[in-house]
């Protein structure tokens, strides 16, 4: 996968240079790959900086670029968001962010708002992004607003993550806690995702999912076993998850959100 990580990003850049010459400014890794925590189950997250907003004709060309990537790398989940460079010069409000092309789980999305358009992404790109092509990150003029990033993280915990925790609790409430989960993705996503934002709110530093497992196990020792099993699953090790784990994941989210909310008031 490490070879494909470099190959697919470079192939993406070559496709843009061939089919949209002069429009792509730079390509940058963020997420697990940039944080040194890329695992066999990870997707590949990038930001594609472009010159100006991409119109309908440009977007149709992107269909060909991403079709080629899907053909050449069928097993890779390659995610990118196309960000006009001008947007990087200002705080991005996710509630009013314009639509821009992006790919999610390797599928190009057009005419929708990317979930990556928020101040934490700007912070992640500025502090920990990895250049694939284009200018150095320090030359992009990224406006980092730490207060806005913290506000976004807390709001995201209280809304998205709290809702996910509630869904896990509802879905598991009448089932046998010893029953094996056929698809544990939501459990792993919750157990490693919500603590990442909580750790950021406490330290001001962006952490990887592996570091989130460590934060969770130290801050809430009662969840340590589940945290490390989720981390091991990401590393490709076989793990069995149960309905009881789904209930515990819901508790993880509740505890993490409550702690972050309480600390924000202190």
C-alpha atoms as a printed R data frame, in Angstrom:
    type eleno elety resid chain resno       x       y       z
1   ATOM     1    CA   UNK     A     1   0.000   0.000   0.000
2   ATOM     2    CA   UNK     A     2   2.917   2.364   0.664
3   ATOM     3    CA   UNK     A     3   3.912   2.109  -2.992
4   ATOM     4    CA   UNK     A     4   0.343   2.771  -4.095
5   ATOM     5    CA   UNK     A     5   0.196   5.766  -1.749
6   ATOM     6    CA   UNK     A     6   2.882   7.537  -3.761
7   ATOM     7    CA   UNK     A     7   1.829   6.139  -7.109
8   ATOM     8    CA   UNK     A     8  -1.824   7.176  -6.974
9   ATOM     9    CA   UNK     A     9  -1.077  10.734  -5.827
10  ATOM    10    CA   UNK     A    10   1.484  11.141  -8.588
11  ATOM    11    CA   UNK     A    11  -0.917   9.625 -11.128
12  ATOM    12    CA   UNK     A    12  -3.586  12.088 -10.000
13  ATOM    13    CA   UNK     A    13  -1.194  14.993 -10.511
14  ATOM    14    CA   UNK     A    14  -0.151  13.754 -13.966
15  ATOM    15    CA   UNK     A    15  -3.786  13.430 -14.992
16  ATOM    16    CA   UNK     A    16  -4.517  16.985 -13.901
17  ATOM    17    CA   UNK     A    17  -1.496  18.310 -15.786
18  ATOM    18    CA   UNK     A    18  -2.582  16.459 -18.911
19  ATOM    19    CA   UNK     A    19  -6.307  17.233 -18.881
20  ATOM    20    CA   UNK     A    20  -6.487  20.502 -16.922
21  ATOM    21    CA   UNK     A    21  -3.189  22.183 -17.765
22  ATOM    22    CA   UNK     A    22  -2.476  25.311 -15.782
23  ATOM    23    CA   UNK     A    23  -5.385  24.884 -13.361
24  ATOM    24    CA   UNK     A    24  -3.868  22.653 -10.693
25  ATOM    25    CA   UNK     A    25  -1.597  24.597  -8.319
26  ATOM    26    CA   UNK     A    26  -0.480  21.832  -5.967
27  ATOM    27    CA   UNK     A    27  -1.301  18.479  -4.398
28  ATOM    28    CA   UNK     A    28  -0.794  17.740  -0.685
29  ATOM    29    CA   UNK     A    29  -1.277  14.734   1.582
30  ATOM    30    CA   UNK     A    30  -3.178  15.179   4.828
31  ATOM    31    CA   UNK     A    31  -4.689  12.657   7.244
32  ATOM    32    CA   UNK     A    32  -3.100   9.383   8.293
33  ATOM    33    CA   UNK     A    33  -0.508   9.376   5.525
34  ATOM    34    CA   UNK     A    34   0.761  12.832   6.496
35  ATOM    35    CA   UNK     A    35   0.725  11.994  10.216
36  ATOM    36    CA   UNK     A    36   2.857   8.885   9.767
37  ATOM    37    CA   UNK     A    37  -0.030   6.610  10.741
38  ATOM    38    CA   UNK     A    38  -0.987   5.107   7.385
39  ATOM    39    CA   UNK     A    39  -2.355   1.579   7.845
40  ATOM    40    CA   UNK     A    40  -3.668  -1.172   5.515
41  ATOM    41    CA   UNK     A    41  -7.251  -0.047   6.241
42  ATOM    42    CA   UNK     A    42  -6.564   3.681   5.736
43  ATOM    43    CA   UNK     A    43  -7.864   5.770   2.894
44  ATOM    44    CA   UNK     A    44  -5.587   8.311   1.215
45  ATOM    45    CA   UNK     A    45  -6.544  11.923   1.916
46  ATOM    46    CA   UNK     A    46  -5.283  14.826  -0.166
47  ATOM    47    CA   UNK     A    47  -6.021  18.463  -0.849
48  ATOM    48    CA   UNK     A    48  -5.789  19.588  -4.468
49  ATOM    49    CA   UNK     A    49  -5.214  23.341  -4.672
50  ATOM    50    CA   UNK     A    50  -6.474  24.868  -7.916
51  ATOM    51    CA   UNK     A    51  -6.442  28.257  -9.602
52  ATOM    52    CA   UNK     A    52  -9.979  29.631  -9.340
53  ATOM    53    CA   UNK     A    53 -13.217  27.710  -8.970
54  ATOM    54    CA   UNK     A    54 -13.757  24.821 -11.369
55  ATOM    55    CA   UNK     A    55 -16.664  25.384 -13.758
56  ATOM    56    CA   UNK     A    56 -18.933  22.747 -15.291
57  ATOM    57    CA   UNK     A    57 -16.559  22.028 -18.171
58  ATOM    58    CA   UNK     A    58 -13.640  21.603 -15.766
59  ATOM    59    CA   UNK     A    59 -15.702  19.263 -13.637
60  ATOM    60    CA   UNK     A    60 -16.515  17.056 -16.580
61  ATOM    61    CA   UNK     A    61 -12.807  16.732 -17.268
62  ATOM    62    CA   UNK     A    62 -12.343  15.658 -13.653
63  ATOM    63    CA   UNK     A    63 -14.635  12.710 -14.352
64  ATOM    64    CA   UNK     A    64 -12.004  11.376 -16.750
65  ATOM    65    CA   UNK     A    65  -9.156  12.022 -14.301
66  ATOM    66    CA   UNK     A    66 -10.880  10.091 -11.540
67  ATOM    67    CA   UNK     A    67 -12.121   7.360 -13.848
68  ATOM    68    CA   UNK     A    68  -8.494   6.716 -14.791
69  ATOM    69    CA   UNK     A    69  -7.505   6.562 -11.105
70  ATOM    70    CA   UNK     A    70 -10.291   4.094 -10.343
71  ATOM    71    CA   UNK     A    71  -9.246   1.940 -13.273
72  ATOM    72    CA   UNK     A    72  -5.558   1.918 -12.392
73  ATOM    73    CA   UNK     A    73  -5.976   1.680  -8.586
74  ATOM    74    CA   UNK     A    74  -9.267  -0.184  -8.074
75  ATOM    75    CA   UNK     A    75  -8.530  -1.240  -4.480
76  ATOM    76    CA   UNK     A    76  -7.439   2.187  -3.200
77  ATOM    77    CA   UNK     A    77  -9.814   4.618  -1.466
78  ATOM    78    CA   UNK     A    78  -8.426   7.922  -2.719
79  ATOM    79    CA   UNK     A    79 -10.061  11.060  -1.341
80  ATOM    80    CA   UNK     A    80  -9.316  14.613  -2.394
81  ATOM    81    CA   UNK     A    81 -10.994  18.005  -2.181
82  ATOM    82    CA   UNK     A    82 -10.418  20.642  -4.853
83  ATOM    83    CA   UNK     A    83  -9.738  23.938  -3.066
84  ATOM    84    CA   UNK     A    84  -9.248  27.230  -4.929
85  ATOM    85    CA   UNK     A    85  -6.098  28.815  -3.521
86  ATOM    86    CA   UNK     A    86  -7.970  32.013  -2.682
87  ATOM    87    CA   UNK     A    87 -10.104  30.075  -0.181
88  ATOM    88    CA   UNK     A    88  -6.999  29.196   1.815
89  ATOM    89    CA   UNK     A    89  -6.414  32.873   2.574
90  ATOM    90    CA   UNK     A    90  -9.518  33.125   4.781
91  ATOM    91    CA   UNK     A    91 -11.190  31.230   7.613
92  ATOM    92    CA   UNK     A    92 -13.500  28.651   6.057
93  ATOM    93    CA   UNK     A    93 -16.953  28.485   7.633
94  ATOM    94    CA   UNK     A    94 -18.244  24.943   7.008
95  ATOM    95    CA   UNK     A    95 -21.824  26.155   7.256
96  ATOM    96    CA   UNK     A    96 -21.480  28.483   4.287
97  ATOM    97    CA   UNK     A    97 -18.705  26.761   2.341
98  ATOM    98    CA   UNK     A    98 -19.384  26.674  -1.408
99  ATOM    99    CA   UNK     A    99 -19.750  23.437  -3.330
100 ATOM   100    CA   UNK     A   100 -16.551  22.154  -4.880
101 ATOM   101    CA   UNK     A   101 -15.581  18.836  -6.499
102 ATOM   102    CA   UNK     A   102 -14.278  16.166  -4.137
103 ATOM   103    CA   UNK     A   103 -13.841  12.430  -4.088
104 ATOM   104    CA   UNK     A   104 -14.987  10.232  -1.214
105 ATOM   105    CA   UNK     A   105 -14.062   6.558  -0.992
106 ATOM   106    CA   UNK     A   106 -12.645   6.981  -4.475
107 ATOM   107    CA   UNK     A   107 -15.886   8.309  -5.976
108 ATOM   108    CA   UNK     A   108 -15.953  11.805  -7.494
109 ATOM   109    CA   UNK     A   109 -18.740  14.037  -6.168
110 ATOM   110    CA   UNK     A   110 -19.910  17.126  -8.040
111 ATOM   111    CA   UNK     A   111 -22.265  19.923  -7.020
112 ATOM   112    CA   UNK     A   112 -22.023  19.124  -3.302
113 ATOM   113    CA   UNK     A   113 -20.241  20.590  -0.279
114 ATOM   114    CA   UNK     A   114 -17.137  18.732   0.834
115 ATOM   115    CA   UNK     A   115 -16.927  17.790   4.488
116 ATOM   116    CA   UNK     A   116 -13.256  18.838   4.471
117 ATOM   117    CA   UNK     A   117 -13.960  22.552   4.101
118 ATOM   118    CA   UNK     A   118 -13.425  23.737   7.667
119 ATOM   119    CA   UNK     A   119 -10.743  25.414   9.815
120 ATOM   120    CA   UNK     A   120  -9.267  22.131  11.096
121 ATOM   121    CA   UNK     A   121  -8.405  21.114   7.526
122 ATOM   122    CA   UNK     A   122  -6.608  24.420   6.985
123 ATOM   123    CA   UNK     A   123  -4.724  23.794  10.239
124 ATOM   124    CA   UNK     A   124  -3.881  20.202   9.244
125 ATOM   125    CA   UNK     A   125  -2.603  21.304   5.844
126 ATOM   126    CA   UNK     A   126  -0.533  24.123   7.314
127 ATOM   127    CA   UNK     A   127   0.998  22.182  10.211
128 ATOM   128    CA   UNK     A   128   1.293  18.645   8.921
129 ATOM   129    CA   UNK     A   129   0.545  18.454   5.216
130 ATOM   130    CA   UNK     A   130   3.011  16.723   2.918
131 ATOM   131    CA   UNK     A   131   3.773  18.211  -0.491
132 ATOM   132    CA   UNK     A   132   3.333  15.894  -3.493
133 ATOM   133    CA   UNK     A   133   3.568  18.606  -6.171
134 ATOM   134    CA   UNK     A   134   3.363  22.367  -6.433
135 ATOM   135    CA   UNK     A   135   4.596  25.125  -4.108
136 ATOM   136    CA   UNK     A   136   5.845  24.491  -0.611
137 ATOM   137    CA   UNK     A   137   2.984  24.561   1.879
138 ATOM   138    CA   UNK     A   138   4.394  27.676   3.541
139 ATOM   139    CA   UNK     A   139   4.031  29.534   0.244
140 ATOM   140    CA   UNK     A   140   0.290  28.838  -0.150
141 ATOM   141    CA   UNK     A   141  -0.769  31.681   2.140
142 ATOM   142    CA   UNK     A   142  -2.912  29.488   4.403
143 ATOM   143    CA   UNK     A   143  -4.862  31.455   6.999
144 ATOM   144    CA   UNK     A   144  -4.751  29.453  10.240
145 ATOM   145    CA   UNK     A   145  -7.425  30.399  12.780
146 ATOM   146    CA   UNK     A   146  -6.838  28.280  15.889
147 ATOM   147    CA   UNK     A   147  -9.902  29.647  17.698
148 ATOM   148    CA   UNK     A   148 -12.125  28.814  14.726
149 ATOM   149    CA   UNK     A   149 -10.576  25.343  14.538
150 ATOM   150    CA   UNK     A   150 -11.326  24.741  18.210
151 ATOM   151    CA   UNK     A   151 -14.903  25.998  17.805
152 ATOM   152    CA   UNK     A   152 -15.375  23.687  14.837
153 ATOM   153    CA   UNK     A   153 -13.966  20.692  16.728
154 ATOM   154    CA   UNK     A   154 -16.264  21.235  19.710
155 ATOM   155    CA   UNK     A   155 -19.332  21.771  17.518
156 ATOM   156    CA   UNK     A   156 -18.485  18.677  15.480
157 ATOM   157    CA   UNK     A   157 -18.210  16.609  18.664
158 ATOM   158    CA   UNK     A   158 -21.551  17.848  19.971
159 ATOM   159    CA   UNK     A   159 -23.368  17.354  16.683
160 ATOM   160    CA   UNK     A   160 -21.910  14.721  14.352
161 ATOM   161    CA   UNK     A   161 -20.164  12.507  16.892
162 ATOM   162    CA   UNK     A   162 -22.886  12.722  19.524
163 ATOM   163    CA   UNK     A   163 -25.435  11.721  16.877
164 ATOM   164    CA   UNK     A   164 -23.269   8.776  15.814
165 ATOM   165    CA   UNK     A   165 -22.993   7.633  19.423
166 ATOM   166    CA   UNK     A   166 -26.758   7.819  19.800
167 ATOM   167    CA   UNK     A   167 -27.216   5.760  16.631
168 ATOM   168    CA   UNK     A   168 -24.900   3.063  17.979
169 ATOM   169    CA   UNK     A   169 -26.797   2.972  21.253
170 ATOM   170    CA   UNK     A   170 -30.180   2.729  19.550
171 ATOM   171    CA   UNK     A   171 -29.097   0.067  17.077
172 ATOM   172    CA   UNK     A   172 -27.671  -2.176  19.796
173 ATOM   173    CA   UNK     A   173 -30.161  -1.667  22.620
174 ATOM   174    CA   UNK     A   174 -32.231  -4.861  22.220
175 ATOM   175    CA   UNK     A   175 -29.573  -7.163  20.807
176 ATOM   176    CA   UNK     A   176 -27.498  -9.801  22.540
177 ATOM   177    CA   UNK     A   177 -24.295  -8.054  23.698
178 ATOM   178    CA   UNK     A   178 -22.300 -11.190  22.908
179 ATOM   179    CA   UNK     A   179 -23.456 -11.315  19.281
180 ATOM   180    CA   UNK     A   180 -20.640 -10.739  16.797
181 ATOM   181    CA   UNK     A   181 -20.761  -7.634  14.630
182 ATOM   182    CA   UNK     A   182 -20.467  -8.499  10.955
183 ATOM   183    CA   UNK     A   183 -19.411  -4.953  10.097
184 ATOM   184    CA   UNK     A   184 -17.494  -3.120  12.862
185 ATOM   185    CA   UNK     A   185 -16.541   0.009  10.887
186 ATOM   186    CA   UNK     A   186 -18.891   2.334  12.779
187 ATOM   187    CA   UNK     A   187 -17.488   1.154  16.118
188 ATOM   188    CA   UNK     A   188 -13.892   1.744  15.063
189 ATOM   189    CA   UNK     A   189 -14.777   5.086  13.498
190 ATOM   190    CA   UNK     A   190 -16.430   6.269  16.725
191 ATOM   191    CA   UNK     A   191 -13.797   4.940  19.140
192 ATOM   192    CA   UNK     A   192 -10.862   6.484  17.270
193 ATOM   193    CA   UNK     A   193 -12.583   9.486  15.705
194 ATOM   194    CA   UNK     A   194 -14.224  11.404  18.545
195 ATOM   195    CA   UNK     A   195 -11.134  11.206  20.807
196 ATOM   196    CA   UNK     A   196  -8.987  12.743  18.051
197 ATOM   197    CA   UNK     A   197 -10.965  15.969  18.299
198 ATOM   198    CA   UNK     A   198 -11.030  15.830  22.094
199 ATOM   199    CA   UNK     A   199  -7.256  15.414  22.194
200 ATOM   200    CA   UNK     A   200  -6.870  18.384  19.867
201 ATOM   201    CA   UNK     A   201  -9.082  20.530  22.092
202 ATOM   202    CA   UNK     A   202  -6.976  19.656  25.133
203 ATOM   203    CA   UNK     A   203  -3.514  19.932  23.608
204 ATOM   204    CA   UNK     A   204  -3.892  22.165  20.566
205 ATOM   205    CA   UNK     A   205  -2.084  19.479  18.558
206 ATOM   206    CA   UNK     A   206  -3.539  17.357  15.764
207 ATOM   207    CA   UNK     A   207  -3.185  13.653  16.541
208 ATOM   208    CA   UNK     A   208  -3.376  10.454  14.522
209 ATOM   209    CA   UNK     A   209  -5.900   7.677  15.136
210 ATOM   210    CA   UNK     A   210  -3.220   5.611  16.839
211 ATOM   211    CA   UNK     A   211  -2.470   8.554  19.125
212 ATOM   212    CA   UNK     A   212  -6.219   8.931  19.716
213 ATOM   213    CA   UNK     A   213  -6.284   5.339  21.006
214 ATOM   214    CA   UNK     A   214  -3.520   6.232  23.431
215 ATOM   215    CA   UNK     A   215  -5.338   9.395  24.537
216 ATOM   216    CA   UNK     A   216  -8.555   7.445  25.121
217 ATOM   217    CA   UNK     A   217  -6.857   4.665  27.059
218 ATOM   218    CA   UNK     A   218  -5.060   7.140  29.320
219 ATOM   219    CA   UNK     A   219  -7.967   9.528  29.832
220 ATOM   220    CA   UNK     A   220 -10.622   6.839  30.209
221 ATOM   221    CA   UNK     A   221  -8.879   3.616  31.279
222 ATOM   222    CA   UNK     A   222 -12.173   1.713  31.255
223 ATOM   223    CA   UNK     A   223 -12.120   1.977  27.457
224 ATOM   224    CA   UNK     A   224  -8.468   1.015  26.979
225 ATOM   225    CA   UNK     A   225  -9.127  -2.543  25.775
226 ATOM   226    CA   UNK     A   226 -11.580  -1.447  23.079
227 ATOM   227    CA   UNK     A   227  -9.332   1.451  22.058
228 ATOM   228    CA   UNK     A   228  -6.357  -0.807  21.426
229 ATOM   229    CA   UNK     A   229  -8.405  -3.487  19.670
230 ATOM   230    CA   UNK     A   230  -9.661  -0.815  17.285
231 ATOM   231    CA   UNK     A   231  -6.090   0.379  16.738
232 ATOM   232    CA   UNK     A   232  -4.905  -3.162  16.044
233 ATOM   233    CA   UNK     A   233  -7.749  -3.696  13.571
234 ATOM   234    CA   UNK     A   234  -6.542  -0.633  11.655
235 ATOM   235    CA   UNK     A   235  -3.116  -2.242  11.466
236 ATOM   236    CA   UNK     A   236  -4.611  -5.254   9.715
237 ATOM   237    CA   UNK     A   237  -4.804  -7.592  12.688
238 ATOM   238    CA   UNK     A   238  -7.905  -9.741  12.985
239 ATOM   239    CA   UNK     A   239 -10.233  -8.669  15.788
240 ATOM   240    CA   UNK     A   240 -13.737  -9.710  16.802
241 ATOM   241    CA   UNK     A   241 -16.206  -6.997  17.771
242 ATOM   242    CA   UNK     A   242 -19.571  -7.566  19.401
243 ATOM   243    CA   UNK     A   243 -22.836  -5.756  20.056
244 ATOM   244    CA   UNK     A   244 -21.429  -5.089  23.515
245 ATOM   245    CA   UNK     A   245 -18.545  -3.244  21.866
246 ATOM   246    CA   UNK     A   246 -21.045  -1.112  19.960
247 ATOM   247    CA   UNK     A   247 -22.685  -0.154  23.247
248 ATOM   248    CA   UNK     A   248 -19.302   0.655  24.721
249 ATOM   249    CA   UNK     A   249 -18.464   2.776  21.667
250 ATOM   250    CA   UNK     A   250 -21.623   4.785  22.342
251 ATOM   251    CA   UNK     A   251 -20.391   5.303  25.915
252 ATOM   252    CA   UNK     A   252 -16.998   6.392  24.588
253 ATOM   253    CA   UNK     A   253 -18.583   9.112  22.509
254 ATOM   254    CA   UNK     A   254 -20.783  10.317  25.376
255 ATOM   255    CA   UNK     A   255 -17.871  10.514  27.801
256 ATOM   256    CA   UNK     A   256 -15.593  12.228  25.304
257 ATOM   257    CA   UNK     A   257 -18.210  14.813  24.316
258 ATOM   258    CA   UNK     A   258 -19.098  15.507  27.955
259 ATOM   259    CA   UNK     A   259 -15.437  15.984  28.894
260 ATOM   260    CA   UNK     A   260 -14.756  18.303  25.950
261 ATOM   261    CA   UNK     A   261 -17.872  20.348  26.735
262 ATOM   262    CA   UNK     A   262 -16.946  20.653  30.399
263 ATOM   263    CA   UNK     A   263 -13.377  21.694  29.636
264 ATOM   264    CA   UNK     A   264 -14.627  24.329  27.177
265 ATOM   265    CA   UNK     A   265 -16.527  25.990  30.040
266 ATOM   266    CA   UNK     A   266 -13.630  25.981  32.488
